[in-house]
Amino acid sequence: MKRRFINECNPGDTIDDVFVLSEKTLSQKKDGNNFLNVVLSDKTGTIKGVIWDNVDQIAARVNAGDFVSIKGNVNEYRGALQLVIKKMEACPNDFLDAADFLPKTPRDIESMFNRLLKITATIDTDHFRELIEAFWNDEDFVRSFKMAPAAKKMHHAYIGGLLEHVLSMVSLADKVAGHYSGIDRDLLIAGAILHDIGKTKELEYEFKIDYTDQGRLLSHIVIGLKMIDEKFENINNFPEDQLFLLKHLIVSHHGSQEFGSPEPPKTIEAVVLHYIDEIDSKVNGIRNFMATEDPNENWTSYHRMLGRQFYKGKNIP
C-alpha cells in the first residue's frame, strides 16, 4: 500500500515507497563510471531521481513501466526536487491500487458523457448520427472511451482525459460552425467526436499510461479508421463521398505529416477541426504545466517542448 505521494515530498525527506518507473537513462560520469537518471511517477506527478551506486545491477533488473520499490532521500537540484536513490527494485502490482498511480480528471465522467450523448442527438444527418450511436451502443468501447487518457504526456494525460478533450472540442466545434457560413456542422461534430477514438487502443492505462504495441506500430489514426470501417459495415445508405470526407478529418487532424497526419487538411471542416484540436490540447497542456510550477513565481520554468516560459501573473499578497 502506497504511503507517500510525490506532491508530499520535501527536501530532507527519507522515502521508502512504491512508484512507477516512467523513464530510465544510463549515463556516464567523467571518470567513465555509470550512473542512472530516472523519472518516477504517481497520480500526483513526477519526480526525477539519480542512482550512483550499484548502477549496472539495478539497471539490469528494472525497466521503464515497472512498479519499483524505492529507498532514498529527497534533495533540491537546480531548483527542483530530486531523489537520490540508494535502492530500487521491481515489485509486483498484486496489492497495489491503480488509483494511487494514475491521475484522473477532476470532472464528473458520467456527466461529461451524458453531455456528449445530448450533442450527438442534435446531429440531423442520419448516417453521421447512426455511426456515432453505433459506438455509443458498444459497451466495451464506451467503457474504454470513458477511461482513456488523450495522450501519454502532453495534454489530458489522465484517466478520463480523452472524454474531456472530445467534449471540449465538440463544444468548440459547435460554436465555430455557428459563426462561419458554409460549414457542415454535422460533419464537423462527427469528426470531433471520432477523431481520437483510436487512442482507446493506442494507449494502455490500467496501472500506467503508455503506448500499447498496437499503438506504437499503427498509431491512433490508423486504428481509428479501422474502428470506423467496422461500424460502417452495419449502417445502410451511408454515402461513400461522406465517408471519405469524415475519414479525411481523422487522417488530417494533426495538420501535417511532420506531426503524424498522412494528409494535411484539405476541406474547411478539416482545417477547423485541426485548429480546434490544437487549441484545446495546447491550453490544457500549458495549464497543467503551470499547475506543477512554483506558486510563488510569476513565470514558469522553461517548457522544452514549446520552447518558452509562461507568465502566470503577479502574486499579490
C-alpha positions as CSV (number, residue, x, y, z in Angstrom):
1,M,0.0,0.0,0.0
2,K,1.3,3.4,-1.0
3,R,2.1,5.8,1.9
4,R,3.8,8.9,0.4
5,F,2.9,10.7,-2.8
6,I,5.3,12.9,-4.9
7,N,3.4,16.1,-4.1
8,E,4.1,15.5,-0.4
9,C,7.9,15.2,-0.8
10,N,10.1,17.9,0.6
11,P,13.9,18.4,0.7
12,G,15.4,16.3,3.5
13,D,12.7,13.6,3.5
14,T,13.5,9.9,3.6
15,I,11.5,7.9,1.1
16,D,10.6,4.2,1.3
17,D,7.7,3.7,-1.1
18,V,6.5,2.4,-4.5
19,F,6.4,4.4,-7.7
20,V,6.1,3.8,-11.4
21,L,9.4,4.0,-13.2
22,S,8.5,6.2,-16.1
23,E,11.9,6.7,-17.6
24,K,15.4,5.2,-17.2
25,T,18.6,6.6,-18.8
26,L,22.0,5.1,-18.3
27,S,24.8,7.7,-18.5
28,Q,28.5,8.0,-17.7
29,K,30.4,10.3,-15.4
30,K,33.7,11.9,-16.4
31,D,35.6,9.0,-14.8
32,G,33.8,6.5,-17.0
33,N,31.6,5.0,-14.3
34,N,27.9,4.6,-15.0
35,F,25.1,6.4,-13.2
36,L,21.3,6.2,-13.7
37,N,18.9,9.0,-14.3
38,V,15.2,8.1,-13.7
39,V,11.8,9.7,-13.7
40,L,9.3,8.3,-11.1
41,S,5.6,9.0,-11.1
42,D,2.3,8.5,-9.2
43,K,-1.1,10.1,-9.5
44,T,0.2,13.4,-8.2
45,G,3.0,14.0,-10.7
46,T,6.6,13.1,-11.4
47,I,10.0,13.5,-9.8
48,K,13.5,13.0,-11.2
49,G,15.9,10.7,-9.4
50,V,19.6,9.7,-9.7
51,I,21.4,6.5,-8.7
52,W,25.1,6.5,-8.1
53,D,25.8,3.1,-6.6
54,N,25.2,-0.5,-7.9
55,V,24.1,1.1,-11.1
56,D,24.6,-1.8,-13.5
57,Q,22.9,-4.3,-11.3
58,I,19.9,-2.1,-10.7
59,A,19.6,-1.1,-14.4
60,A,19.5,-4.8,-15.4
61,R,16.7,-5.6,-13.0
62,V,14.2,-2.8,-13.8
63,N,12.5,-1.5,-16.9
64,A,10.6,1.6,-17.8
65,G,6.9,1.0,-16.9
66,D,7.7,-1.2,-13.9
67,F,6.5,-0.6,-10.4
68,V,9.6,-0.1,-8.3
69,S,10.2,0.0,-4.6
70,I,12.4,3.0,-3.8
71,K,14.6,3.8,-0.8
72,G,16.4,7.2,-0.9
73,N,16.4,10.8,0.1
74,V,14.9,14.0,-1.3
75,N,17.1,16.9,-2.1
76,E,17.0,20.0,-4.3
77,Y,19.0,20.2,-7.5
78,R,18.9,23.2,-9.9
79,G,15.7,24.5,-8.3
80,A,13.7,21.2,-8.5
81,L,13.2,18.3,-6.2
82,Q,15.3,15.2,-6.8
83,L,15.5,11.7,-5.3
84,V,19.0,10.4,-4.5
85,I,18.1,6.7,-4.7
86,K,20.0,4.1,-2.6
87,K,17.9,1.1,-3.5
88,M,15.5,0.3,-6.3
89,E,13.9,-3.0,-7.3
90,A,10.9,-4.1,-9.3
91,C,7.8,-5.1,-7.3
92,P,4.6,-6.9,-8.3
93,N,1.4,-5.0,-8.6
94,D,-0.8,-7.6,-6.9
95,F,-1.5,-5.5,-3.8
96,L,-1.3,-2.1,-5.4
97,D,-4.2,0.3,-6.1
98,A,-4.2,1.7,-9.6
99,A,-5.9,4.8,-8.4
100,D,-2.6,5.7,-6.5
101,F,-0.6,5.8,-9.7
102,L,-2.9,7.2,-12.4
103,P,-4.1,10.8,-12.3
104,K,-7.8,11.3,-13.1
105,T,-9.9,14.2,-14.5
106,P,-11.4,16.3,-11.7
107,R,-14.6,16.5,-13.7
108,D,-17.5,14.0,-13.4
109,I,-17.1,11.3,-16.1
110,E,-20.8,10.3,-16.3
111,S,-21.9,13.9,-16.6
112,M,-19.4,14.6,-19.4
113,F,-20.5,11.5,-21.3
114,N,-24.2,12.4,-20.9
115,R,-23.5,15.9,-22.4
116,L,-21.8,14.2,-25.4
117,L,-24.9,11.9,-25.9
118,K,-27.2,15.0,-25.9
119,I,-25.0,16.7,-28.5
120,T,-25.0,13.5,-30.6
121,A,-28.8,13.7,-30.6
122,T,-28.7,17.1,-32.3
123,I,-26.9,15.8,-35.4
124,D,-29.5,16.0,-38.2
125,T,-27.6,13.9,-40.8
126,D,-28.8,10.4,-40.2
127,H,-25.7,8.5,-41.4
128,F,-23.4,10.5,-39.2
129,R,-25.6,10.2,-36.1
130,E,-26.1,6.4,-36.7
131,L,-22.4,5.9,-37.0
132,I,-21.7,7.7,-33.7
133,E,-24.6,5.9,-32.0
134,A,-23.1,2.6,-33.1
135,F,-20.0,3.4,-30.9
136,W,-22.2,4.6,-28.0
137,N,-24.1,1.3,-28.2
138,D,-20.9,-0.7,-27.9
139,E,-20.4,-1.2,-24.2
140,D,-16.8,-2.3,-24.4
141,F,-15.9,0.8,-26.4
142,V,-17.8,3.2,-24.1
143,R,-16.1,1.7,-21.1
144,S,-12.7,2.3,-22.7
145,F,-13.7,5.7,-24.0
146,K,-14.7,7.0,-20.6
147,M,-11.4,5.8,-19.0
148,A,-8.8,6.5,-21.7
149,P,-6.3,9.4,-21.5
150,A,-5.9,11.6,-24.6
151,A,-2.1,11.4,-24.5
152,K,0.9,9.9,-22.6
153,K,2.3,13.3,-21.6
154,M,1.4,16.4,-23.4
155,H,-2.3,17.1,-22.8
156,H,-5.2,15.4,-21.0
157,A,-2.8,12.7,-19.8
158,Y,-5.0,11.3,-17.2
159,I,-8.0,8.9,-16.7
160,G,-11.0,10.4,-18.4
161,G,-8.8,12.8,-20.4
162,L,-10.0,11.6,-23.8
163,L,-13.6,12.1,-23.0
164,E,-12.8,15.6,-21.5
165,H,-10.8,16.5,-24.6
166,V,-13.5,15.3,-27.0
167,L,-16.3,17.1,-25.2
168,S,-14.3,20.3,-25.2
169,M,-13.6,20.0,-28.9
170,V,-17.2,19.2,-29.7
171,S,-18.4,22.3,-27.8
172,L,-15.9,24.5,-29.6
173,A,-16.8,22.9,-33.0
174,D,-20.5,23.7,-32.4
175,K,-19.6,27.4,-31.7
176,V,-17.3,27.7,-34.7
177,A,-19.9,26.1,-37.1
178,G,-22.4,28.6,-36.0
179,H,-20.0,31.5,-36.5
180,Y,-18.9,30.8,-40.1
181,S,-21.3,30.2,-43.0
182,G,-20.9,27.2,-45.3
183,I,-19.6,24.8,-42.7
184,D,-21.1,21.3,-42.5
185,R,-21.9,21.3,-38.8
186,D,-22.8,17.6,-38.6
187,L,-19.7,16.5,-40.4
188,L,-17.5,18.7,-38.1
189,I,-19.2,17.5,-34.9
190,A,-18.9,13.8,-36.1
191,G,-15.2,14.4,-36.8
192,A,-14.6,16.0,-33.4
193,I,-16.3,13.0,-31.6
194,L,-14.4,10.4,-33.6
195,H,-11.0,11.9,-34.4
196,D,-9.2,10.3,-31.5
197,I,-11.2,7.1,-30.9
198,G,-8.1,5.1,-31.8
199,K,-6.5,6.2,-28.6
200,T,-8.7,3.8,-26.7
201,K,-6.4,1.1,-28.2
202,E,-3.2,3.1,-28.8
203,L,-2.7,3.7,-25.1
204,E,-2.7,1.4,-22.0
205,Y,-4.0,2.9,-18.8
206,E,-4.5,0.2,-16.2
207,F,-1.6,1.0,-13.9
208,K,0.4,3.3,-16.1
209,I,-0.1,5.5,-19.2
210,D,2.0,4.2,-22.0
211,Y,1.7,3.1,-25.6
212,T,0.5,-0.4,-26.5
213,D,2.3,-2.5,-29.1
214,Q,-0.6,-1.8,-31.5
215,G,-0.3,1.9,-30.8
216,R,3.4,2.1,-31.5
217,L,3.1,0.1,-34.7
218,L,0.0,1.7,-36.2
219,S,-0.9,5.0,-34.4
220,H,-4.3,6.1,-33.3
221,I,-5.2,7.5,-36.7
222,V,-4.8,4.1,-38.4
223,I,-6.5,2.3,-35.6
224,G,-9.4,4.8,-35.6
225,L,-10.0,4.4,-39.4
226,K,-10.3,0.6,-38.9
227,M,-12.7,1.1,-36.0
228,I,-14.9,3.3,-38.2
229,D,-14.9,0.8,-41.0
230,E,-16.0,-2.0,-38.6
231,K,-19.1,0.1,-37.5
232,F,-19.7,1.4,-41.1
233,E,-20.4,-2.1,-42.3
234,N,-23.7,-2.2,-40.4
235,I,-25.0,1.2,-41.5
236,N,-27.3,1.3,-44.5
237,N,-27.3,4.1,-47.1
238,F,-24.1,5.8,-45.9
239,P,-22.9,7.9,-48.9
240,E,-19.4,7.0,-49.9
241,D,-18.3,10.6,-50.5
242,Q,-19.5,11.5,-47.0
243,L,-17.5,8.6,-45.5
244,F,-14.4,9.9,-47.4
245,L,-14.9,13.4,-46.0
246,L,-15.3,12.1,-42.5
247,K,-12.2,9.9,-42.8
248,H,-10.3,12.9,-44.1
249,L,-11.0,14.7,-40.8
250,I,-9.4,11.8,-39.0
251,V,-6.3,11.5,-41.1
252,S,-5.6,15.2,-41.3
253,H,-6.4,16.4,-37.7
254,H,-2.7,16.7,-36.7
255,G,-2.2,19.2,-39.5
256,S,0.9,17.8,-41.4
257,Q,3.0,14.7,-42.0
258,E,5.6,16.2,-39.6
259,F,3.1,15.8,-36.8
260,G,1.7,12.4,-37.8
261,S,-1.1,13.2,-40.3
262,P,-0.8,11.3,-43.6
263,E,-2.5,14.3,-45.3
264,P,-2.9,18.0,-44.4
265,P,-6.4,19.4,-44.0
266,K,-8.0,19.9,-47.4
267,T,-11.5,20.9,-46.5
268,I,-12.8,23.8,-44.4
269,E,-14.1,21.3,-41.8
270,A,-10.7,19.6,-41.6
271,V,-8.9,22.9,-41.2
272,V,-11.3,23.9,-38.4
273,L,-11.0,20.6,-36.7
274,H,-7.2,20.7,-36.8
275,Y,-7.1,24.1,-35.1
276,I,-9.7,23.3,-32.5
277,D,-7.6,20.2,-31.6
278,E,-4.5,22.4,-31.4
279,I,-6.2,25.0,-29.2
280,D,-7.7,22.5,-26.8
281,S,-4.6,20.4,-26.4
282,K,-2.3,23.4,-26.0
283,V,-4.5,25.2,-23.5
284,N,-4.8,22.0,-21.4
285,G,-1.1,21.2,-21.6
286,I,0.0,24.7,-20.7
287,R,-2.4,24.9,-17.8
288,N,-1.2,21.6,-16.4
289,F,2.4,22.7,-16.7
290,M,1.6,25.9,-14.9
291,A,-0.1,23.9,-12.1
292,T,3.1,22.0,-11.4
293,E,5.3,25.1,-11.1
294,D,6.3,27.2,-8.0
295,P,3.1,29.1,-7.0
296,N,5.3,31.9,-5.6
297,E,6.9,32.7,-9.0
298,N,5.3,34.9,-11.7
299,W,6.9,33.0,-14.5
300,T,7.1,29.2,-15.1
301,S,10.4,27.4,-15.8
302,Y,11.4,26.8,-19.5
303,H,9.0,24.5,-21.3
304,R,11.3,22.4,-23.5
305,M,8.6,21.1,-25.9
306,L,7.1,24.6,-26.5
307,G,10.4,26.5,-26.3
308,R,9.3,29.2,-23.9
309,Q,8.4,30.3,-20.4
310,F,4.8,31.2,-19.5
311,Y,3.7,34.2,-17.5
312,K,1.3,33.3,-14.7
313,G,0.6,36.8,-13.4
314,K,1.8,38.7,-10.4
315,N,1.3,37.3,-6.9
316,I,-0.5,39.9,-4.9
317,P,-0.2,39.4,-1.1
